[in-house]
Amino acid sequence: MRRSGILMPVASLPSAYGIGCFSKEAYAFVDRLKEAGQSCWQILPLGPTSYGDSPYQSFSTFAGNPYFIDPQDLVERGYIKKNKCKSFDFGSDEECVDYARIYENRFRLLREAWKNSDVAETDEFKGFVSENAYWLEDYCLYMAVKDSFGGVSWIEWDEDIRLRRPEALKAYREKYAEEMAFYRFQQYLFALQWRKLKAYANGHGIEIIGDIPIYVAFDSADAWANPKLFQFDWECRPVAVAGCPPDAFSATGQLWGNPLYDWNYHRQTGYEWWMKRLAACFERYDIVRIDHFRAFDAYYSIPAGAKTAENGEWKPGPGGELFEIMKAKLGDRQVIAEDLGFLTPSVLELVKRTGYPGMKVLQFAFDSREESDYLPHNYVSNSVVYTGTHDNDTTLGWYHALEKGDKAFCRKYLRLEGCSESQAVWEIIRAAQASVSGLAVIPMQDYLELGSEARINTPSTLGGNWTWRMKKGAFTRELAKKIGKLTALYGRSV
């Protein structure tokens, strides 16, 4: 079955609260997706963001981002007065997230709601806490302790709590019991509102494509609470970290700094933690895109303390074993393998062995110097085609900046002679929709014909990322109708 979807981060939705959230605008976006004949909504990871605001560096792989909690729902529940809700300053730019203001004020709003609610006494809340205790208690304690130390990474905490000595854990749980309760409240609201929005999308024939980063952040409850899962020394400090080797895009490679897994330990436990993580993802999403899939075959290991990624080495990952166990324990699930980057024959074999569709990105196709696997005539049906991803420029920005030879090749291949740049964007979208790939996913910015100002993320840079928001009213019925016609033309309409 041929399908089509739109890539749109929740944070990028319009709302009255400075950042996209599970508000009426999210439901309106689902309505537009339906009108446009789409069957999928792809989002970015929903975890609580840390410094740098990247959804790929989260304080927890299980927790939800409290920024996405809809304040209007709290007003309707009687947890906070409407005027009080409006008194918080979340920023004035409707097309850009002001994370500093969100951070300063969102928790104040939520704390006010917590103070006025009686949720903790309800059976539903108690059930949520009980069902999610395996990650929730560590996360809530982690955040409460982190706050008490002024927000610094857990590696800088006092030794007794950093190393999770039993007497310290007991003392901190007692001391910060109320703060832990506040964090449970946040996660309960997040889960409640997200389940409602997802059910609404599913009821309108829209499946949610969620994103799971292969690695967790070092500054996370996951790393602090489960040090045996990672390549740490006896002081819980990393001995090696994740990244990518030097390539045509970066002379020194990419130094991500995420802790690497101790795959031998995971294997001995039957990948228990991974099964819990994946089960939680499949509960939250309908389809899971696994980021940096190639690292399951072989991962790039960089010595801890290195300033660049130049002196790392490739080491074997778990291979297909993890996914065989996943299928046995969790059943057949919909997965997209993010198989971009340096692909060896063994990586390609792993993707083929799992049967998961890989990714094709049109922006990677037009290198005039060589044949590319990303050119549409090389696609297979078991793949997902994108014009670009969250890490790419918008298609308009990319096309505008193409080097002369590459642009000439692109124009010739897609027959763009005489097209304006905006027309070229739609022809590139058309090429994706017309391809044999089973699923075509187009970033919302491309349908809006937006330039580089609407780019989501520029890898290996700090500042200015993850801030773009769609202007209120931009996704019009007319645009939905135009998208729907193109989707139907190529047999992808629901």
C-alpha positions in Angstrom: 0.0 0.0 0.0 1.3 3.4 -1.0 1.1 6.1 1.7 2.0 9.7 2.3 2.8 11.7 5.4 4.0 15.1 6.6 7.0 15.7 8.9 6.0 18.3 11.5 7.5 18.5 15.0 5.0 19.1 17.8 7.1 22.0 19.0 6.7 23.7 15.6 2.9 23.8 15.7 1.3 27.2 16.4 -0.2 27.8 19.8 -0.8 30.6 22.3 1.9 29.3 24.7 5.2 30.0 22.9 5.7 26.4 21.6 3.6 23.9 19.9 1.8 21.6 22.3 -1.2 19.2 22.6 -3.6 22.1 22.1 -6.5 22.7 19.8 -3.9 23.6 17.1 -2.6 20.0 17.2 -6.1 18.7 16.6 -6.6 21.2 13.8 -3.3 19.9 12.2 -4.7 16.4 12.2 -7.8 17.6 10.5 -5.7 19.2 7.8 -3.7 16.0 7.3 -7.0 14.2 6.8 -8.2 16.8 4.3 -4.8 16.5 2.5 -5.2 12.7 2.0 -2.3 11.9 4.4 -2.0 8.7 6.4 1.0 9.6 8.6 2.2 12.4 10.8 5.9 12.2 11.6 7.2 14.0 14.7 10.5 14.3 16.5 11.3 12.7 19.8 8.9 13.7 22.6 11.3 13.5 25.5 12.1 16.4 27.9 14.8 18.5 26.3 18.0 19.5 28.1 20.5 22.3 27.4 20.7 23.1 23.7 17.0 22.2 23.3 17.6 19.2 21.1 14.9 16.5 21.3 17.8 14.1 20.6 19.5 15.0 23.9 16.8 14.3 26.5 16.8 13.9 30.3 14.9 10.6 29.8 14.2 8.2 27.0 10.9 7.3 28.7 9.6 10.6 29.9 7.5 13.2 28.0 8.3 16.8 27.5 6.3 19.0 29.9 6.5 21.9 27.4 3.9 20.0 25.3 1.2 19.9 28.1 -1.7 22.1 26.9 -2.4 24.8 29.5 -5.9 25.3 28.2 -6.7 21.8 29.3 -5.6 22.7 32.8 -7.9 25.7 32.8 -10.8 23.5 31.8 -9.9 21.0 34.6 -10.0 23.9 37.1 -6.3 23.5 38.0 -5.4 27.1 37.0 -7.4 30.3 36.3 -7.5 31.5 32.8 -6.2 35.0 33.7 -3.3 33.4 35.7 -2.5 31.2 32.7 -2.4 34.3 30.4 -0.1 36.2 32.8 2.9 34.1 31.9 5.3 35.3 29.3 6.2 32.6 26.8 7.7 34.9 24.1 6.1 37.1 21.5 7.5 35.7 18.2 4.8 33.3 16.8 7.4 31.9 14.4 10.2 31.1 16.8 10.4 29.3 20.1 11.9 31.3 22.9 13.2 28.4 25.1 14.6 30.7 27.8 11.2 32.2 28.5 9.5 28.8 28.1 11.9 27.3 30.7 11.4 30.2 33.1 7.6 30.2 33.0 6.3 26.8 32.0 7.2 25.1 35.2 5.8 28.0 37.2 2.5 27.5 35.4 2.6 23.7 36.0 3.5 24.1 39.6 0.5 26.4 40.1 -1.7 23.7 38.5 -0.2 21.0 40.7 -0.8 23.0 43.8 -4.5 23.5 42.9 -5.2 19.9 41.7 -6.2 16.8 43.6 -5.0 14.4 41.0 -2.7 12.5 43.4 -5.8 11.1 45.1 -7.3 9.6 42.0 -7.2 6.0 41.0 -6.2 6.9 37.5 -3.1 8.8 38.7 -2.1 6.1 41.1 -2.5 3.5 38.3 -0.3 5.6 36.0 2.4 5.9 38.7 2.3 2.1 39.4 2.4 1.0 35.8 5.3 3.3 35.0 7.3 2.9 38.2 10.1 1.1 36.4 11.3 4.4 34.9 9.2 7.1 36.5 10.6 6.9 40.0 14.2 7.2 38.8 13.3 10.0 36.5 11.4 12.0 39.2 14.2 11.5 41.7 16.8 12.4 39.1 15.0 15.7 38.2 14.4 16.6 41.9 18.1 16.0 42.8 19.3 17.8 39.7 17.2 20.8 40.6 18.7 20.7 44.1 22.2 20.9 42.7 21.4 23.9 40.5 20.8 21.9 37.3 24.4 20.5 36.9 25.0 17.1 35.3 24.7 14.1 37.7 28.5 13.5 37.3 29.0 16.7 39.4 26.7 15.6 42.2 28.0 14.6 45.6 29.5 11.1 45.4 27.0 9.3 47.5 24.0 10.2 45.3 26.0 10.2 42.1 26.9 6.6 42.8 23.4 5.8 44.0 24.4 4.5 47.4 21.2 3.1 49.1 21.4 5.4 52.2 21.7 8.4 49.9 18.8 7.3 47.7 16.6 6.9 50.7 17.6 10.3 52.2 17.0 12.2 48.9 13.7 10.5 48.3 12.5 11.6 51.7 13.9 15.1 51.4 12.4 15.7 47.9 9.2 13.7 48.1 7.1 16.7 47.2 9.3 17.7 44.3 9.1 14.1 43.0 5.3 14.2 43.2 5.4 17.4 41.1 7.4 15.6 38.4 5.0 12.6 38.5 2.1 15.1 37.9 3.9 16.4 34.8 4.3 13.0 33.3 0.7 12.0 34.1 -0.6 15.1 32.3 1.7 14.5 29.4 0.6 10.9 29.0 -3.1 11.8 29.4 -3.0 14.5 26.8 -0.8 12.6 24.3 -3.0 9.5 24.4 -6.0 11.7 23.7 -4.3 13.4 20.7 -3.0 10.1 19.3 -6.4 8.5 19.6 -7.9 11.4 17.7 -5.3 11.1 15.0 -5.8 7.3 14.7 -9.5 7.8 14.6 -9.0 10.0 11.5 -6.8 7.4 9.8 -3.5 9.1 10.7 -0.7 7.0 12.1 2.0 8.7 14.2 5.6 8.1 13.2 7.8 8.6 16.3 11.6 9.0 16.4 13.8 7.0 18.8 17.5 8.2 19.1 19.7 5.1 19.3 21.7 6.8 22.1 20.6 8.4 25.3 22.1 11.6 26.7 24.9 11.3 29.3 23.0 13.9 31.4 20.0 11.7 31.8 18.1 9.6 34.3 18.8 6.6 32.0 22.6 7.0 32.4 22.5 7.8 36.1 20.1 5.1 37.1 21.5 2.3 34.9 25.3 2.7 34.7 25.8 -1.0 33.9 24.2 -0.5 30.6 27.0 1.7 29.4 30.8 1.8 28.9 31.5 3.5 32.2 34.5 3.2 34.6 34.1 2.5 38.3 33.4 6.2 38.9 30.6 6.1 36.3 32.5 8.2 33.9 32.5 7.2 30.1 35.5 5.4 28.8 34.3 6.1 25.2 31.6 8.2 23.6 29.5 8.2 20.4 30.0 10.2 17.2 30.7 9.9 13.5 34.1 9.8 11.7 35.4 12.6 9.4 33.6 12.8 6.0 33.0 15.2 3.2 30.7 17.3 5.5 33.0 17.5 8.5 36.8 17.3 8.4 37.0 16.4 12.1 33.9 14.2 12.2 31.0 14.7 14.7 31.6 14.3 18.4 28.2 13.7 19.9 29.4 12.7 23.4 26.6 10.2 24.2 27.6 7.2 26.3 28.1 4.0 24.4 26.3 0.8 25.3 28.0 -2.2 26.9 26.5 -4.6 24.4 27.9 -7.6 26.2 25.9 -6.7 29.3 22.8 -6.1 27.3 23.2 -9.5 25.6 23.5 -11.2 29.0 20.2 -9.7 30.1 18.4 -10.6 26.9 18.3 -6.9 26.0 15.8 -6.4 28.8 16.3 -2.6 29.0 16.0 -2.3 25.2 12.8 -4.4 25.2 11.3 -2.0 27.8 12.4 1.0 25.8 11.0 -0.3 22.5 7.7 -1.4 24.2 7.3 2.1 25.5 8.0 3.6 22.1 5.4 1.3 20.4 2.9 2.3 23.0 3.5 6.0 22.3 3.8 5.7 18.5 2.3 3.6 15.7 5.5 3.5 13.6 9.0 4.0 15.1 11.9 5.5 13.1 15.1 4.2 14.7 17.8 6.9 14.4 21.4 6.0 13.4 20.4 2.4 12.6 23.8 1.6 11.2 25.3 1.6 14.7 23.5 -1.7 15.5 25.8 -3.3 13.0 28.9 -1.3 14.0 29.3 1.8 16.1 31.9 4.5 16.1 33.8 4.7 19.4 35.7 7.8 20.3 38.0 7.8 23.4 36.5 9.9 26.3 38.1 13.3 26.5 38.9 13.6 22.8 38.4 17.0 21.4 37.3 15.8 17.9 36.0 12.5 16.4 39.1 12.0 14.3 40.7 9.2 16.3 37.7 6.9 16.9 37.3 3.3 15.7 34.5 1.1 14.5 33.3 -1.7 16.9 30.7 -4.4 16.4 27.2 -3.8 17.6 24.5 -6.4 18.5 23.6 -7.0 14.9 20.2 -8.6 14.1 20.0 -10.4 17.4 18.3 -7.5 19.2 15.6 -7.2 16.5 15.0 -11.0 16.5 14.3 -10.8 20.2 12.2 -7.8 19.8 10.0 -9.6 17.2 9.7 -12.6 19.5 8.7 -10.5 22.5 6.9 -7.6 21.0 5.6 -9.0 17.8 5.9 -7.6 14.3 6.0 -3.8 14.5 6.3 -1.0 12.0 9.8 0.3 12.0 11.7 2.7 9.7 15.5 2.2 9.7 17.4 5.5 9.5 20.1 4.0 7.3 21.8 7.2 6.2 25.5 7.9 6.3 28.5 5.5 5.7 26.9 2.2 4.8 29.0 -0.9 4.5 27.8 -4.2 3.0 27.2 -5.6 6.5 25.0 -2.6 7.4 23.0 -3.1 4.2 22.7 -6.8 5.0 21.3 -6.0 8.5 18.7 -3.7 7.1 17.7 -6.4 4.6 17.7 -9.1 7.3 15.3 -7.1 9.5 13.0 -6.3 6.5 12.6 -2.7 7.7 12.3 0.0 5.1 15.3 2.3 4.8 15.3 6.0 4.0 15.8 7.8 0.7 16.5 11.6 0.8 16.2 13.5 -2.4 18.5 16.3 -1.3 21.3 13.7 -1.2 20.7 12.6 -4.8 22.1 15.3 -7.0 25.8 15.0 -6.9 26.9 15.7 -10.5 30.2 13.8 -9.9 28.8 10.3 -9.3 25.7 8.0 -9.5 23.7 8.1 -6.3 21.5 5.5 -4.5 19.2 8.5 -3.6 18.2 9.1 -7.2 14.6 7.9 -7.6 15.3 5.4 -10.4 17.3 3.4 -7.8 14.6 3.2 -5.2 12.8 0.0 -4.1 9.2 -0.1 -2.8 10.3 -1.1 0.7 11.7 2.4 1.5 10.6 5.8 2.8 11.4 8.8 0.6 11.9 12.3 2.0 12.6 15.5 0.2 14.7 16.3 3.3 14.8 15.5 7.1 14.9 17.7 10.2 18.7 17.8 9.8 18.5 19.1 6.2 17.9 22.6 5.0 14.4 23.2 3.6 14.1 22.2 0.0 13.8 25.8 -1.1 16.9 26.8 0.9 18.8 23.7 -0.4 17.9 24.3 -4.0 18.8 28.0 -3.8 22.3 27.1 -2.5 23.1 24.2 -4.8 26.5 24.4 -6.5 26.3 25.2 -10.2 27.1 21.7 -11.5 24.7 19.9 -9.0 21.9 22.4 -9.8 22.3 21.8 -13.5 22.1 18.0 -12.9 19.1 18.4 -10.7 17.3 20.6 -13.3 18.1 18.1 -16.1 17.0 15.1 -14.1 13.8 16.6 -12.8 13.1 18.7 -16.0 13.1 22.0 -14.0 14.2 24.2 -16.9 12.1 27.4 -16.8 10.9 26.7 -13.3 11.1 29.3 -10.5 12.6 28.2 -7.2 9.1 27.8 -5.7 8.0 25.7 -8.7 11.1 23.6 -8.4 10.2 22.8 -4.7 6.9 21.4 -5.9 8.5 19.4 -8.7 10.9 17.9 -6.2 7.9 17.0 -4.0 6.3 15.5 -7.0 9.4 13.3 -7.7 9.1 12.0 -4.1 5.4 11.3 -4.4 5.8 9.7 -7.9 8.7 7.4 -6.7 8.1 3.7 -6.0 8.8 4.1 -2.3 6.0 2.8 -0.2 5.9 5.9 2.0 6.6 9.5 1.0 7.2 12.0 3.9 7.5 15.7 3.1 8.5 18.3 5.7 5.8 20.9 6.3 8.2 23.7 5.4 8.5 22.4 1.9 4.7 22.5 1.3 4.8 26.0 2.7 7.7 26.9 0.2 9.8 28.3 3.1 13.5 29.0 2.8 16.4 28.4 5.2 14.9 30.6 7.9 12.6 27.7 8.6 15.3 25.1 8.9 14.8 22.9 12.0 18.4 21.9 12.7 22.0 22.3 11.4 24.0 19.4 12.7 27.2 20.1 14.7 26.1 23.7 15.5 24.9 25.2 18.7 22.2 27.9 19.0 19.4 28.8 16.7 18.2 25.2 16.2 14.8 23.6 17.0 13.1 27.0 17.1 11.0 27.2 13.9 7.2 27.4 14.3 4.6 27.4 11.7 2.6 30.6 11.5 -1.0 30.4 12.6 -3.3 29.8 9.6 -0.4 28.9 7.3 -1.8 25.4 6.6 -4.9 26.5 4.8 -7.7 24.4 3.3 -6.5 25.5 -0.1 -3.0 24.1 0.6 -4.5 20.9 2.0 -6.5 20.5 -1.2 -3.4 21.0 -3.4 -1.4 18.5 -1.4 -4.4 16.1 -1.6 -4.6 16.3 -5.3 -0.9 15.5 -5.7 -1.1 12.7 -3.2 -4.1 11.1 -5.0 -2.4 11.5 -8.4 0.3 9.1 -7.3 -1.9 6.6 -5.6 -1.0 7.6 -2.0 -4.3 9.1 -0.8 -6.2 7.4 2.0 
